């Protein structure tokens, strides 16, 4: 039985697959809005939306971003750079 939604599965393999597919195993919940996820990295990114933290800063201009992918996109599209050294954050 799934402890989150109480759905009954007779086979253990089917239960594991059910939990993976339906994401019933969401263990991380946002204390600000109730958003849930099964991945800690997703929660870390989500929390930044509430706190305003922007740890990824452009080395050329003053802009900063809450996700590394957004900084990468900025570097390529706004600055026209395809090769650059990313700071380790």
N, C-alpha and C positions, 0 to 999 in steps of 0.2 A: 504494500500500500504506500502511496506517495504521502509523506507527512505534511506537505504543503497544501495540496488540493484534495486529499483523501481519496483519490482515484485508486481503485483496486486493480492490480495486475497479478495474475497467478504465477507468472514466470519471472524470475529475478532479472534475466536478460532483457525482457520486455519492459520491466519497470525502469531499468537503467536507461534504456533507449528512450522511453517516454519522458523521463526527467531531462535528458539532454535536449530532446526536440522541443519540448514545451517550455524549457527554461524554468521548471519548477524549483530548481536548486539555487535560486537567486538568494545568496546569503548576505550580500552587501546592500545596505539601505541608506539612502541619503537622509541625514538628520534635518536638512533644510526643507525638502519637498516630498520625501517618501519614494523617490526613484529607487528602483532596485536593479541589481545586476549580479551575475555570477562571477564577473571578472574584476579583480581589484584595480587593474589598470584603467578600466572604464570608469570606475567610481572616482579614481584620482582625477581623471580628466573632467568628470562631471562636477565635482566639488569646486573646481576652479571657476566654473560659471557663476557660482554663488559668492566666492571669496574675491573674485577679480584678480587672482594671482595670474601673472603672465611671465613665466620663467624663461621663455625662449626669446632672446633679444637679438635683433639684427646687428651685425658688427659694422654695418655701413651707415645706417640711419638710426633714429631714436625709437623706431617702432618695436613693440614686443608683442608676443603672441602666447595664447594659453595652450597651444598644441604645436609640437615640433613640425608636423605636416604643414601647418599654416605658415610657419617661418620658411620652410623649404619652398612652398608655392610663391611666397613673397620674393624670395631671392631669385627665383627663375623668371617670374612674370614681371615684377616691378623693376628689378635691377638688371635683368637680362643676363644673369650669371648662371651657367650650367655646371660649373665646378667651383666648389667652395668648401672651406673647412668648417664643419659644424662644431660648436663648443660642446663639450661633454657636460650635460646637465642631468 
